[in-house]
Amino acid sequence: MHLYSTNHKSELVGIEEAIFQGLPPDNGLYMPESIPSLSKEFWDTCDKLSFSEIAFEIANAFFKDDIPMEDLRALLEKAIDFDAPSVEITENLYCLELFHGPSMAFKDFGARFMAAVMSYFLKAQSKQIHILVATSGDTGGAVAQGFFKTENINVHILYPKGKVSEIQEKQLTTLGENVSAIEINGTFDDCQKLVKAAFLDEELRSKFNLASANSINIARLIPQAFYYAYSYSRLKTKGLPLVFAVPSGNFGNLSAGVIAFKMGMPIKRFIAATNVNKVVPKYLETEEYEPIKPSISTISNAMDVGDPSNFPRLKALFGGQYEEIISMISGCSYTDAETKEGIKELKELYGYVACPHTAIAYLGLKDFAKAEAEPFSGVFLSTAHYAKFLPDVEDVLGEKLAIPERLNELLDKKKVALNMNPDYDLFKNYLESNL
Ligand SMILES: *Cc1c(COP(=O)(O)O)cnc(C)c1O
C-alpha cells in the first residue's frame, strides 16, 4: 500500500513510513493511493462473520503487502479486545456504542490499533521509540491506555495542570510502566509548544527516535472503519437501508465511515452532526469552507474544533467533488441548549443515558427523519460513555448516575506525575536524562 500527501499527489510513501512520520513534511495528510474495495460477496455475507473477522478483512485490504496475514490477525486480536454493539433504542433506531474500550471513548479503536502496528514494525527492526503527546484531555487517555505495556514504545504525556477533568487526569497518571505523565504549569498550548520544540530539535532527534501519536495518523483512521462495517453486518438483516449519524469534531470518525462506504459498504447516507463549531455543516450547505478561530467552547468539548484537521481527507475521499460529497453526507449542528434537550429526551423517551456528543448525533438523526419520506434504520454513534462527562449529564437530568466499575477503580488510584514549568530547557533536560 502506498500513500500520497493531500498537498503533493506525486510523492508516494509506504504505510510504515506514513505511520511513523504521522504527518507528511509538506503538512498535508497521508491518504491511501486508492481505497481497496471488498467483494460484494463479503458485504452480502458479513452477517455470518464475527467482529474480528470483519476487522481482519478491512485491515488486510490495507496491510496485505506489509504485514503477513497471521501476524495481522494476532495483532488485531490483541488490539481490539472489546465490543462495539449496535444497541436497539426503539424500532429502527440504534446506538452504536463505541465506549467499551479501556478509556471508554471511541478513540480507543484508533489508539490501540496504532500502538499494536507500531510495536509490530519496531520489533522487526529491534528499535525503541519515544512518543511525545500533548493533550487537553480525551486523546491523552486513549493514547496512554492504547500504548500501555506496548513493547519497544515509551510514552510521555504532557497535560495542563488543573485543566483536565479528574477522571481524565487519573487515566493519564495512574498507569506507570512505559507511560509517564508530565503536569505542566500552563495551558494546553504550552504543552503543545514543548512537544513541537522537541520535534524540531535536531540535536535531540539525533539521539532518540521520537514519534507522535497524532490523531491524524493514518493508523488511527483505518481501524475506525471496522465498527461501521460491523454495525452494518448486524443490522443489514433488518432489511432497511442504513443512515449513520456521526458526532464530529476533527472528522476522523466520519472519514473512516466514508472509507467503509468506499470499500463497498452499501448504506444510504451519513449525517455529520456538530456543535456550534459548524464549519463542515455550513460547507455542506453553501460549499464555503470558513474556519472558526478560535473555536467555541461547548459541553460537547471533544468536538470544539473550528478547523477540522481531517477535512482535506474527507474531500479527497470524494475526489474533491462537492456534488459527490453532498450526495452522501448531510450536515447539522446544535447549540448547548439543544444538546441538553437531546440528553433529556433520550432518557425520558427511551431510558437511555447519553453523553453530550452522542446526544448531538441522536438529534441529527431525528431531524433527518423529519424530512425523509423513505423508511430507513438510523444508527447514531456514541463516542464516549456518559460517565466521562458526568457533571454535565447529571446536571441536565437532575439525578445522580452510576459510574462504571472501571472508572470508579481509577478514582481510587494514586496520581503519579512530574510537575514542570513550561520551559523547553527543563523539558529537554528531562528527556535527555529519562530516554
Ligand atoms: C474525539 C471525539 C469526537 C470527535 O471525533 P472526530 O473523529 O474528531 O470527529 C467526538 N466525541 C468524542 C467523545 C471524542 O472524544
Ligand as a Chemical Component Dictionary entry (heavy atoms), coordinates in Angstrom:
data_LIG
# 
_chem_comp.id                   LIG 
_chem_comp.type                 NON-POLYMER 
_chem_comp.pdbx_formal_charge   0 
_chem_comp.three_letter_code    LIG 
# 
loop_
_chem_comp_atom.comp_id 
_chem_comp_atom.atom_id 
_chem_comp_atom.alt_atom_id 
_chem_comp_atom.type_symbol 
_chem_comp_atom.charge 
_chem_comp_atom.model_Cartn_x 
_chem_comp_atom.model_Cartn_y 
_chem_comp_atom.model_Cartn_z 
_chem_comp_atom.pdbx_ordinal 
LIG C1 C1 C 0 -12.694 12.960 19.569 1  
LIG C2 C2 C 0 -14.122 12.877 19.911 2  
LIG C3 C3 C 0 -15.135 13.210 18.980 3  
LIG C4 C4 C 0 -14.835 13.762 17.608 4  
LIG O1 O1 O 0 -14.313 12.785 16.749 5  
LIG P1 P1 P 0 -13.605 13.235 15.380 6  
LIG O2 O2 O 0 -13.067 11.975 14.812 7  
LIG O3 O3 O 0 -12.509 14.183 15.792 8  
LIG O4 O4 O 0 -14.632 13.893 14.544 9  
LIG C5 C5 C 0 -16.459 13.039 19.346 10 
LIG N1 N1 N 0 -16.794 12.592 20.577 11 
LIG C6 C6 C 0 -15.865 12.281 21.500 12 
LIG C7 C7 C 0 -16.305 11.808 22.837 13 
LIG C8 C8 C 0 -14.498 12.402 21.211 14 
LIG O5 O5 O 0 -13.586 12.094 22.145 15 
# 
loop_
_chem_comp_bond.comp_id 
_chem_comp_bond.atom_id_1 
_chem_comp_bond.atom_id_2 
_chem_comp_bond.value_order 
_chem_comp_bond.pdbx_ordinal 
LIG C1 C2 SING 1  
LIG C2 C3 SING 2  
LIG C2 C8 DOUB 3  
LIG C3 C4 SING 4  
LIG C3 C5 DOUB 5  
LIG C4 O1 SING 6  
LIG O1 P1 SING 7  
LIG P1 O2 DOUB 8  
LIG P1 O3 SING 9  
LIG P1 O4 SING 10 
LIG C5 N1 SING 11 
LIG N1 C6 DOUB 12 
LIG C6 C7 SING 13 
LIG C6 C8 SING 14 
LIG C8 O5 SING 15 
# 
